[in-house]
Amino acid sequence: ATSAAVSMPVAVPKPGAKAPETVPLATSTTADATSIALAESRRSLPCCHFPGHYALCCRAEPLQPGEGPPRQTVRLERRPGAEKLGFGNVAAGPSGAPLLVVSWIKEGALASWNEMVPQGQAVLPQSTILSVNGIAGDVRHMREQLRQNVVVMDVILPESW
């Protein structure tokens, strides 16, 4: 029998990134080198839909305070005549560390915030919302908090990742 080298793509984690959990490649003693190489390459393929984003990878874990890119606190308040926050969001991230990503911004409290803050601090589409009123890791509860009159969000801007 001849042996052939198998070339597979390899994902290189960022420095300081936690290595993925190891999974046994085969339980049979008859597994050959090709099937082991194929299984290893599938396990090491990147899973991120937003390349370079630390929190949207399928292997991401919840961030502790002070970890990850710089965050900013955004305080929005509904007022008479300005009841809308004025942005949409989508759930993202792995099941163990879900978060929200701003999908669009229209007229409302967030657009007003963006007009008032210094350049470079405006919340833009693709900004990551880590928590809403102190609630993190539960998309349903985070969205419930977005219905409150006062909304305080921990946000990471897209240029931070």
N, C-alpha and C positions, 0 to 999 in steps of 0.2 A: 504494500500500500504506500502511496506517495503522500507526502504532507505538503499542503499549500498554505501559504501565509494569508491571513484574512485581514484586510485593512478596513477598520471601522472608524467612524467619526468619534471623537472623544470630547466631552464637555469639560472645560476647566473651570472649577469654581473660583469665585473671587477670593482674594486673600481675606482670611478671617471668616469665610463662610463655613457653616457647619456641614460636614460631610453627610451625604444621604445614608440612611440606615442600610446595613448590609443585608442582603437576602441570599440564602443558599442558591447557588446556580443550578445544581443538579443533585438529586439524591441517589441516582443510579451510578454504579461503578462503570457502566458502559458508555457514559457520556464522552464524546470525543472533543478534541480541541476546537473544532469549528463550531459546534453547538454551544460550547462554553463561551467562546469569543462573541458569538451572536447575542447570547443572553446578556453578557457584560456590556456590550455596546448599547443595547436597548435600555438598560438600566441607567447608563450614563448620559443619555441624550438629554438636552435641555428641555425643560417643561414650561419655560416662561413664555407667556404671550406678549409681555412687554419687556424686551431684552434690556438688561441693565437695571431693571426695577427690582430692588431688594425685597419688596413685600408681595409682589404678585407672582412669584415663583411657586410651583406646586409644592416645594419643600420648605417654604417660608414658615417661620414660627412667629408668634406674637412678639412684638418688640417691647422691651422694658423701657421705662423712662430713661432718657439719655442715650439710648441706642439708636443706630441708624442715622440717616441724613437729618439736617436741621429741620425742626418743626416750627410752625407758627400757630398761635392761637387766634382764631377768628371769632368775633362775637357779633352775631346778627340779632336784630330785634324787630319784631313785627310792630308796626304802628298804624294808627288809623289812616287809611288812604294808601298804605304800603304794607299790605298783609302778606304778600308773597315773598318767599326767599329768592325765587327767580333762578333756580338751577335744577338740573336733573342729575341723577346719579345712577350708577350701575354697581351691582355687587361684584366683587372681584376677590382674588386671593384664594388660597387653599382653604379647605373646610376647617382646618384647625386655627386659621388666622385670617378670617374674612375681614374685609374693609369695603369702603365705598370709593368710587372714582367719579369725579365730576365729569358729566358727559356733555353738558351745554349750560350756557349762562344767558339769561334774558333779563328784562327789566325786573328789578326787585331789590331786596336787601343786600344780596351779594354784589350786584352791579354797583350799588351805592357804596358799599365797602371798598370795592376796587377803585372807585373814583377818589376816595379819601386817603388811601394809603400811599406811601412813597413808591416810586417805580421799583419794580423787582419784588414787591410784596403782594401784588394782586393775585388772587386765586383764579387760575385759568382752567379751561377744560384739561382733563387728565391729571389734575391735582388729586392727591390721595387723602381721603378723610380717614384718619385713624380712630377717632372717637368723636362722639356727639354727646354733650352734657355729661361727660365722664363715662359713657357707655362705650365699650370697645369689644370686638370679637363676636358680636351678635348683630347681624345685618337687620333683622326684623326690629329689634329694640332700638338700634341706632336710628332707623327710619321713623319709629314712633317719636323719638326725641326731636326729629326735624319738624314735627307738628307743633312744638311748644312755641310760646311767644318769644322767649329768649333762647337762642341756640348758640352754644359755645363749642367750636370744633377745633380739634388738633389736626392740622393740615400739613402735608409735605407737597411743595410745589414741584411741577414736572421737571424743571431744570435742576432740581436737587438730586435726581436720579439719572 
